[in-house]
Amino acid sequence: MADAKPNYLDPRVLATIHRLDIRARLVVEGFISGEHRSPYRGFSVEFAEHREYAPGDDLKHVDWKVYSKTDRYYVKQYEEETNLRAHIFVDASESMRYRGQRSALSKYDYAATLAAAMSFLLLQQQDAAGLALFDSELRQFLPPSANPATLQTICHHLEQAQPSRKTNVSEIFHALAEKIRKRGFIVLISDLFVPLDDLFRGLEHFRHRRHEVMLLHVMDDDELRFPFEGNILFRGMEELPSLKVEPRSVRAAYLNAVGNFTAQVKRLAAHHRIDYRLINTKENVGATLAAFLAARAATAKLAGTKR
Amino acid sequence: MTFLNTTLLALGAALALGPIIIHLLNRRRYRIIDWAAADFLLESFKKTKRRIRLEQLLLLAMRVAGVGLMGVALARPFVPEQSFAAMLGTQARSDHVIVLDDSYSMGQTLGSSTIFARARDALLQISDRVQPEDTFAVLLTSRTTDEPSAIQNPVFAPAHLTDRTAFKRDASALAPSDYSTDLVPSLQAALDIFANSSNPEKRLYILTDCRRRDWTDENSRRIRALLEKLDKKVARAFLMDFGAADAANLSITEFTCAEKHVVQNLRARFRVTVVNRGSQPALNVPLTFHAGDAALPPRILDRLGPGESAAVDFSYIFRRAGVTAASVSLPADALAPDNAAYLALDVREGVPVLIVNGAPDPEPYINETDYLVAALDPGGKGLGGWRPTVITDRELPAAQFDKFDLIVLANVATVAQAKLAELETYVRNGGSVAIFLGDRLDRAFYNAVLFKEGAGLLPGKLGVMEGDPNNAEKSFRLKIEPGAHPLQAALGGELAPLLAGVHVRAFVPIEISSAALRTPHSALRISSFSDRSNSPALVERRFGNGRVLVFASTTSARWHDWPANPSYPVFVQEMFSFLSRTPAQDRTARVGSPIERAVEPQFIDGSVTLKTPRYPEQPAIRLMPRPVGEQMRVSFADTGRAGVYELTLENGGSQRVDRFARNVDPAEGDLAKAAPTTIVAALGDAPVKLLSDLATAELDLREQSRGKEFWKYVLIALLAVLAVEQTLARRFTHLA
């Protein structure tokens, strides 16, 4: 319909917005308005004070004990926890630059949008959000901070990154695990074109440090479905060799290899108690955010229980 | 393998390169994509590399084969059947035998051509398609396979067609004969050719006009019996119907002489029957009679409706003795041979008969045979046609029986034993004897020698004379017994009242006993006397090929007054006509009947020449006498042309001309066609294909001459290849 509001979570819409912070806000706002629920709902929060009921307040939050004593309506107000420290690791290697023919965003753009939106959400909730950009090296590292201005910094770094190198996570993740001492929530957004052993050894290091780890595996729709026709010279990124092939002839074998790979990743993630999600860059960003929030809530609850 | 359209074949071959070129070009044309998941791609490529290459090659081969097969199919490939045999390691040869119906109905005109010409064209077309390795033979239905014969089949013996020009020249000269159709001998000859050949393939082509008369139940059965002998695995037969129906055609179906003997200066009567075979009435048709070089004014047939026939009588007096010819003719129509008919006639000065007088007497009419001789020439002008020689029984030993057409024994006492044997031989060979009894005969001799208990000439045993020749007051009447004997018919009709006036004073009883007759021919009583015993008066029996007739009284007026009765000369004339030896009928016969003739001794050292109906176009043929038994004879078998054959025997100054007539079978002039369904039904399971017209025949011939065409199979192969290519392509894609 012509007057239908754009779905801001649609990567095709997001792709038209160049500023990442705006894109992040749009994602979060779109996500929230789409969900019609408070972003704070379900979060483990501490009671702070009462205030008088005003029309529009949820009746669930009316303190009926106070009403029985005072015959006046007061609503409980809570102070949210601020002790969740989220580290968002974004893969900025060359392979992340790939954007399929039917995709609006490259894997990196999608990952950056996701990272910014997550940061925005976290900062909105007074959680601390940090960023690590890496390829074969750690390119940027921002320690988690609950300062709202952090979002600008995160977006700035994400926008400035130029994915052009190989990936190498083995040393970087170990270094980061050593560096991040305070227990937190690690979100890795990557296409995982790395040796899985190295990857999971690094992630295991984080788990060893009692971090909760969420693995967002970003793949382009082309990489998942391999829908090519005709003779194509596939020029390998990250210094991989080129291959001229008739795609239909290798599609089945390719999809089988991808399937095996993702299945292996999934199995290893489960083994290491890592929350894993495979993301198609054609997918709505909201679905990924919802998964992220669910994981974040679980992490927060776990943290609360232990406290 | 050969291709009918080599251009398309070359095009197909060129197009078959198309998939390869496209494949190579496609390899050069590609898009470039920077690919992140190159690891997976490399891994999958390594795994599938060999299979992919195989699949690509297979698909490429399928595509090349598909395009190539399309070109091959369009080029209409065929393998000459000989090639199959060659593949099998046998002789790569076929036997082609053409049975060409050259009966005269094939001469039916169609515009400016004839159906025979069309069949002949088909024959030439067939020959064009015969391979050099094949054997080729042509049989004409008019020809015979009997040996020796100048008209022996096949007219073109099985051989390779090495000199096609000569063959075409000779085949173009073929023309319809005057024979009627009989496919059987030629078909048998064709089967014999097949049987005597080791060539693996047999082809039989029957080029005919399929007339109804050729496909009667009996003919069909015979034809089918032969064609069913064809081996269905290797033989193919084609019955090509070139016949055309509904032509205006009149046929002379009968031309006969009503006289037993044609005698000079005596009127001879002829009967001609004409049938209208067409579907339209024939109006004002002139029918002309020719005798020698003379012709009678034509008789006009006013109207002859379709299927109707008309009998026309002619009479003619031949003034000269000798063998001559007569003919009748109709004007030209769609079919010429049945428009004429011929007779060869032996015109005689008179019919020689020998009368042996057993009771000669100087007194006229007391002399035993005077009445008889007078009755043979009633007017005394020689108009009876008989030439009697009268001898006494004493002269009998010197008589030469063979010179006479009838021998009469009149009151002869006995016959010398040697002469009796000669007489018996004469009768056995077709001569006849009339025996008149009387007072002179030796009854014991007659019974012992002539009757011989039924083994002799006499039809019965003689008894003792009854009556008194000198007593006119007591007499017996003659009664004609009922029956169909020619003499009964002659005497029992208008003559019966006259016969009633005959008084027989004495007769010799004849004891007819069939049981006593040892020959299969029993005696026939023609008339009887009115005595108490109803004794036989006139008795006839067959003896060998001849006849013996006995009158139980005298031939003179000694024992009766019959000679004074007007019925007597009639009786004598009828009796002589009936008994006289039938002239040989072989002068006039159907075409194909050989001419046979004894050569008189005076001509053996001379020359014998024969002029056929095609003379002078065909020069006179010299015939060489050859011994047959005790005779020197000449013969001529090639009498396939209707007309008069003139045989001239010469030696020094003497010359004798003999003539023979040969006629077509008038039934062949019936141009009614046999229905195709009838023919198909008649052929039954025989491996014969009936082709309805020339166009179909030519088409089928062309197909046949091409051997086995394969374009249909190639097309099927093409579709199969395309189907397989599609299936493989889908399968490979799905697998990929």
Interface residues (C-beta under 8 A of the other chain):
Chain A: E94 S95 M96 R97 Y98 K107 D191 F193 M219 D220 E223 F228 G230 N231 I232 L233 F234 R235 G236 M237 E238 L240 P241 S242 L243 K244 V245 E246 R248 S249 V250 R251 A252 A253 Y254 N256 A257 V258 F261
Chain B: N26 R27 R29 Y30 R31 I32 I33 D34 W35 A36 A37 A38 D39 F40 L41 L42 E43 S44 F45 K47 T48 I52 E55 Q56 F732 T733 H734 L735 A736
